[in-house]
Amino acid sequence: MKSMMSENKISDVLAQKHNEVTTARPPSPTGEGPRVRLYLWLCFIAITLVVAGTSCKQKKRETHTHDVSESKQLYTCSMHPQIIRDQPGQCPICGMDLIKKEENSKKITDH
């Protein structure tokens, strides 16, 4: 009986040591574990945002104007005034003939 109790104690001690050994983790090579990983992820996200922000900046657009000389005539569609061409032809939307665009014409609005 005595030997059985000592065997039970020995097996209990061995089981306890086994649990301690299998649940113990070696120290992380990067340091504190979850805190360091969180810090590294936050750094990675911050760097990514900085790089994306600086690469997506709009380049300064050059503004230019087109001088339309009086000798150059423009043609437009009476149904689609957004269509403007520098030579007579047909409207690509409705097929109507393009008419000469008047320089000093006023837009008519219904109020």
Residue frames as a rotation matrix with the C-alpha (Angstrom) as fourth column:
MET 1
0.568 0.823 0.000 0.00
0.823 -0.568 0.000 0.00
0.000 0.000 -1.000 0.00
LYS 2
0.438 -0.490 -0.754 2.78
0.187 -0.770 0.610 2.34
-0.879 -0.408 -0.246 0.88
SER 3
-0.639 -0.725 0.257 4.46
0.375 -0.002 0.927 1.80
-0.671 0.689 0.273 -2.44
MET 4
-0.142 0.686 0.714 1.20
0.980 -0.006 0.200 2.52
0.141 0.728 -0.671 -4.23
MET 5
0.781 0.413 -0.468 0.85
0.520 -0.846 0.122 5.88
-0.345 -0.339 -0.875 -2.46
SER 6
-0.007 -0.860 -0.510 4.37
0.033 -0.510 0.859 6.84
-0.999 -0.011 0.032 -3.34
GLU 7
-0.667 -0.176 0.724 3.73
0.682 0.245 0.689 5.84
-0.298 0.954 -0.043 -6.96
ASN 8
0.367 0.877 0.309 0.59
0.924 -0.383 -0.010 8.00
0.110 0.289 -0.951 -7.00
LYS 9
0.652 -0.205 -0.730 2.53
0.205 -0.879 0.430 10.93
-0.730 -0.430 -0.531 -5.55
ILE 10
-0.456 -0.889 0.041 5.29
0.214 -0.065 0.975 10.44
-0.864 0.454 0.220 -8.06
SER 11
-0.448 0.340 0.827 2.84
0.894 0.156 0.420 10.27
0.013 0.928 -0.374 -10.97
ASP 12
0.685 0.704 -0.186 1.03
0.716 -0.698 -0.008 13.40
-0.136 -0.127 -0.983 -9.66
VAL 13
0.310 -0.668 -0.677 4.30
0.029 -0.705 0.709 15.29
-0.950 -0.239 -0.199 -9.40
LEU 14
-0.676 -0.578 0.458 5.33
0.428 0.197 0.882 14.13
-0.600 0.792 0.114 -12.86
ALA 15
0.009 0.771 0.636 1.97
0.995 -0.072 0.073 15.16
0.102 0.632 -0.768 -14.32
GLN 16
0.779 0.254 -0.573 2.23
0.409 -0.899 0.158 18.57
-0.475 -0.357 -0.804 -12.69
LYS 17
-0.146 -0.915 -0.375 5.76
-0.013 -0.377 0.926 19.06
-0.989 0.140 0.043 -14.03
HIS 18
-0.578 -0.014 0.816 4.60
0.763 0.346 0.546 17.90
-0.290 0.938 -0.190 -17.47
ASN 19
0.497 0.840 0.218 1.80
0.868 -0.486 -0.106 20.50
0.017 0.242 -0.970 -17.45
GLU 20
0.595 -0.352 -0.723 4.22
0.093 -0.863 0.497 23.22
-0.798 -0.363 -0.481 -16.40
VAL 21
-0.490 -0.865 0.108 6.66
0.158 0.034 0.987 22.30
-0.857 0.501 0.120 -19.15
THR 22
-0.473 0.328 0.818 4.05
0.877 0.260 0.403 22.03
-0.080 0.908 -0.411 -21.92
THR 23
0.630 0.774 0.070 2.23
0.777 -0.629 -0.033 25.26
0.018 0.075 -0.997 -21.02
ALA 24
0.314 -0.594 -0.741 5.36
0.183 -0.727 0.661 27.34
-0.932 -0.343 -0.120 -20.50
ARG 25
0.901 -0.029 0.433 6.39
0.426 -0.137 -0.895 29.28
0.085 0.990 -0.111 -23.58
PRO 26
-0.139 -0.985 -0.098 9.87
0.978 -0.152 0.144 30.39
-0.157 -0.076 0.985 -24.39
PRO 27
-0.004 0.122 -0.992 10.39
0.216 -0.969 -0.120 34.14
-0.976 -0.215 -0.023 -24.38
SER 28
0.841 0.391 0.374 9.43
0.457 -0.142 -0.878 35.86
-0.290 0.909 -0.298 -27.60
PRO 29
-0.115 -0.956 0.270 12.43
0.985 -0.073 0.158 36.92
-0.132 0.284 0.950 -29.72
THR 30
-0.188 0.088 0.978 10.78
0.487 -0.857 0.171 40.32
0.853 0.508 0.118 -30.30
GLY 31
-0.816 -0.193 0.544 10.11
-0.308 -0.652 -0.693 41.07
0.489 -0.733 0.473 -26.64
GLU 32
-0.775 0.481 0.409 6.86
-0.496 -0.063 -0.866 41.29
-0.391 -0.874 0.288 -24.69
GLY 33
-0.727 0.508 0.462 4.64
0.566 0.825 -0.018 39.30
-0.390 0.249 -0.887 -27.04
PRO 34
0.097 0.897 0.432 1.16
0.994 -0.066 -0.086 40.74
-0.048 0.438 -0.898 -27.73
ARG 35
0.619 0.118 -0.776 2.07
0.279 -0.957 0.077 44.30
-0.734 -0.265 -0.626 -26.81
VAL 36
-0.399 -0.850 -0.342 5.06
-0.153 -0.306 0.940 44.34
-0.904 0.428 -0.008 -29.13
ARG 37
-0.660 0.214 0.720 3.07
0.718 0.463 0.520 42.76
-0.222 0.860 -0.459 -31.95
LEU 38
0.482 0.873 -0.077 0.35
0.836 -0.485 -0.259 45.39
-0.263 0.061 -0.963 -31.52
TYR 39
0.365 -0.449 -0.816 2.97
-0.061 -0.886 0.460 48.15
-0.929 -0.118 -0.351 -31.55
LEU 40
-0.714 -0.672 0.197 4.57
0.111 0.169 0.979 46.71
-0.692 0.721 -0.046 -34.69
TRP 41
-0.266 0.698 0.665 1.18
0.960 0.254 0.118 46.50
-0.086 0.670 -0.737 -36.44
LEU 42
0.688 0.525 -0.501 0.37
0.523 -0.837 -0.158 50.09
-0.503 -0.153 -0.851 -35.52
CYS 43
-0.089 -0.812 -0.576 3.76
-0.194 -0.553 0.810 51.22
-0.977 0.184 -0.109 -36.84
PHE 44
-0.756 -0.172 0.632 3.19
0.498 0.476 0.725 49.28
-0.425 0.863 -0.274 -40.05
ILE 45
0.204 0.922 0.328 -0.25
0.973 -0.155 -0.170 50.85
-0.106 0.354 -0.929 -40.54
ALA 46
0.606 -0.019 -0.795 1.08
0.173 -0.973 0.155 54.35
-0.776 -0.232 -0.586 -39.80
ILE 47
-0.483 -0.854 -0.196 3.94
-0.106 -0.165 0.981 53.96
-0.869 0.494 -0.010 -42.29
THR 48
-0.564 0.343 0.751 1.54
0.797 0.463 0.388 52.60
-0.214 0.817 -0.535 -44.92
LEU 49
0.543 0.832 -0.113 -0.78
0.789 -0.552 -0.271 55.57
-0.288 0.058 -0.956 -44.47
VAL 50
0.297 -0.521 -0.800 2.09
-0.108 -0.851 0.514 58.05
-0.949 -0.066 -0.309 -44.72
VAL 51
-0.753 -0.611 0.244 3.41
0.132 0.223 0.966 56.44
-0.644 0.760 -0.087 -47.90
ALA 52
-0.267 0.740 0.617 -0.07
0.961 0.255 0.109 56.27
-0.077 0.622 -0.779 -49.44
GLY 53
0.625 0.551 -0.552 -0.80
0.563 -0.809 -0.170 59.88
-0.540 -0.205 -0.816 -48.49
THR 54
0.020 -0.698 -0.716 2.38
-0.252 -0.696 0.672 61.26
-0.967 0.167 -0.190 -49.97
SER 55
-0.836 -0.369 0.407 2.15
0.256 0.394 0.883 59.24
-0.486 0.842 -0.235 -53.18
CYS 56
-0.179 0.870 0.459 -1.48
0.983 0.174 0.053 60.21
-0.034 0.460 -0.887 -53.84
LYS 57
-0.154 0.111 -0.982 -1.02
0.264 -0.953 -0.149 63.96
-0.952 -0.282 0.118 -53.58
GLN 58
0.745 0.465 0.479 -2.47
0.589 -0.120 -0.799 65.71
-0.314 0.877 -0.363 -56.55
LYS 59
-0.426 -0.879 0.213 0.11
0.865 -0.327 0.382 67.17
-0.266 0.347 0.899 -58.82
LYS 60
-0.274 0.284 -0.919 -0.28
-0.009 -0.956 -0.292 70.84
-0.962 -0.072 0.264 -59.53
ARG 61
0.226 0.452 0.863 -2.45
0.874 0.296 -0.385 71.18
-0.429 0.841 -0.328 -62.58
GLU 62
-0.850 -0.491 -0.191 -1.34
0.322 -0.772 0.549 73.60
-0.417 0.405 0.814 -65.18
THR 63
0.265 0.952 -0.152 -4.09
0.443 -0.260 -0.858 75.92
-0.857 0.160 -0.490 -66.24
HIS 64
-0.875 -0.482 0.046 -4.25
0.256 -0.380 0.889 77.08
-0.411 0.790 0.456 -69.79
THR 65
0.162 0.921 -0.355 -6.72
-0.068 -0.349 -0.935 78.88
-0.985 0.175 0.006 -71.94
HIS 66
-0.335 -0.164 0.928 -7.46
0.867 0.333 0.372 78.48
-0.370 0.929 0.031 -75.58
ASP 67
-0.451 0.156 -0.879 -7.55
-0.241 -0.969 -0.048 81.67
-0.859 0.190 0.475 -77.57
VAL 68
0.044 0.550 0.834 -10.24
0.834 0.440 -0.333 81.43
-0.550 0.710 -0.439 -80.19
SER 69
-0.876 -0.379 -0.298 -9.39
0.148 -0.800 0.581 83.75
-0.459 0.465 0.757 -82.99
GLU 70
-0.111 0.892 -0.438 -12.21
-0.454 -0.438 -0.776 85.56
-0.884 0.113 0.453 -84.72
SER 71
-0.269 -0.033 -0.963 -11.37
-0.960 0.092 0.265 83.85
0.080 0.995 -0.056 -87.99
LYS 72
-0.958 -0.075 -0.275 -11.93
-0.063 0.997 -0.053 80.37
0.278 -0.034 -0.960 -86.54
GLN 73
-0.169 0.979 0.113 -15.59
-0.863 -0.202 0.463 79.41
0.476 -0.019 0.879 -86.63
LEU 74
-0.936 -0.061 0.347 -17.11
-0.260 0.783 -0.564 76.93
-0.237 -0.618 -0.749 -84.17
TYR 75
-0.347 0.832 -0.433 -20.10
-0.539 0.201 0.818 74.71
0.767 0.517 0.379 -84.86
THR 76
-0.875 0.142 0.463 -22.58
-0.382 0.384 -0.841 73.25
-0.298 -0.912 -0.282 -82.40
CYS 77
-0.689 0.718 -0.097 -25.74
0.544 0.600 0.587 71.18
0.479 0.352 -0.804 -82.32
SER 78
-0.462 0.585 0.666 -28.95
-0.513 -0.790 0.337 73.11
0.723 -0.186 0.665 -81.63
MET 79
0.642 0.728 -0.239 -30.27
-0.262 0.501 0.825 70.19
0.720 -0.467 0.513 -79.54
HIS 80
0.739 -0.489 -0.463 -26.98
0.673 0.535 0.510 69.34
-0.002 -0.689 0.725 -77.79
PRO 81
0.894 -0.339 0.293 -25.03
-0.251 -0.921 -0.299 72.58
0.371 0.194 -0.908 -77.09
GLN 82
0.587 -0.726 0.359 -22.26
-0.351 0.172 0.921 70.64
-0.730 -0.666 -0.154 -75.34
ILE 83
0.344 -0.438 0.830 -21.19
0.808 0.589 -0.024 69.36
-0.478 0.679 0.557 -78.77
ILE 84
0.728 -0.220 -0.650 -18.72
-0.359 -0.929 -0.087 71.88
-0.585 0.297 -0.755 -80.21
ARG 85
0.365 -0.601 0.711 -16.64
0.800 0.593 0.090 71.26
-0.476 0.536 0.697 -83.35
ASP 86
-0.198 -0.535 -0.821 -14.30
-0.036 -0.833 0.552 73.41
-0.980 0.139 0.145 -85.40
GLN 87
-0.939 -0.027 -0.342 -15.81
-0.339 -0.068 0.938 72.35
-0.049 0.997 0.055 -88.72
PRO 88
-0.031 0.997 -0.064 -19.32
-0.998 -0.034 -0.053 71.67
-0.055 0.062 0.997 -90.01
GLY 89
-0.878 -0.181 -0.443 -20.68
-0.239 0.968 0.078 68.16
0.414 0.174 -0.893 -89.76
GLN 90
0.161 0.957 -0.241 -23.30
-0.178 0.268 0.947 66.15
0.971 -0.110 0.213 -87.94
CYS 91
0.115 -0.011 0.993 -24.04
-0.983 -0.148 0.112 65.79
0.145 -0.989 -0.028 -84.23
PRO 92
-0.732 -0.447 -0.514 -22.69
-0.400 0.893 -0.206 62.46
0.551 0.054 -0.833 -82.95
ILE 93
-0.839 0.464 0.286 -25.71
-0.131 0.337 -0.932 62.13
-0.529 -0.819 -0.222 -80.62
CYS 94
0.070 0.996 0.059 -28.72
0.001 0.059 -0.998 62.91
-0.998 0.070 0.003 -82.83
GLY 95
-0.280 -0.261 0.924 -27.28
0.842 0.395 0.367 63.23
-0.460 0.881 0.109 -86.34
MET 96
0.812 0.577 -0.086 -28.56
0.485 -0.750 -0.451 66.78
-0.324 0.325 -0.888 -86.92
ASP 97
0.281 -0.710 0.646 -26.40
0.655 -0.350 -0.669 69.20
0.701 0.612 0.367 -88.91
LEU 98
-0.113 -0.423 -0.899 -24.15
0.914 -0.399 0.072 71.39
-0.389 -0.814 0.432 -86.78
ILE 99
0.735 0.392 0.553 -24.80
0.568 -0.801 -0.188 75.12
0.369 0.452 -0.812 -86.97
LYS 100
-0.232 -0.838 0.494 -22.43
0.328 -0.546 -0.771 78.07
0.916 -0.017 0.402 -86.55
LYS 101
0.153 0.196 -0.969 -21.99
0.988 -0.018 0.152 79.06
0.013 -0.980 -0.197 -82.94
GLU 102
0.539 0.098 0.837 -22.57
0.240 -0.970 -0.041 82.73
0.808 0.222 -0.546 -82.24
GLU 103
-0.474 -0.862 -0.177 -19.96
0.493 -0.094 -0.865 84.45
0.729 -0.498 0.469 -80.09
ASN 104
-0.941 0.071 0.330 -22.17
-0.269 -0.748 -0.607 86.99
0.204 -0.660 0.723 -78.30
SER 105
-0.130 0.949 -0.287 -25.26
-0.114 0.273 0.955 84.88
0.985 0.157 0.073 -77.81
LYS 106
-0.526 0.057 0.848 -27.02
-0.839 -0.196 -0.507 84.76
0.138 -0.979 0.151 -74.47
LYS 107
-0.917 0.224 -0.330 -28.34
0.259 0.963 -0.067 81.67
0.303 -0.147 -0.942 -72.79
ILE 108
-0.269 0.911 0.312 -32.12
-0.649 -0.411 0.641 81.68
0.712 -0.030 0.701 -72.50
THR 109
-0.950 0.004 -0.311 -33.47
0.226 0.697 -0.681 80.39
0.214 -0.718 -0.663 -69.22
ASP 110
-0.047 0.991 0.122 -37.07
0.080 -0.118 0.990 79.93
0.996 0.056 -0.074 -68.21
HIS 111
-0.970 -0.241 0.035 -37.88
0.000 -0.144 -0.990 81.35
0.243 -0.960 0.140 -64.78
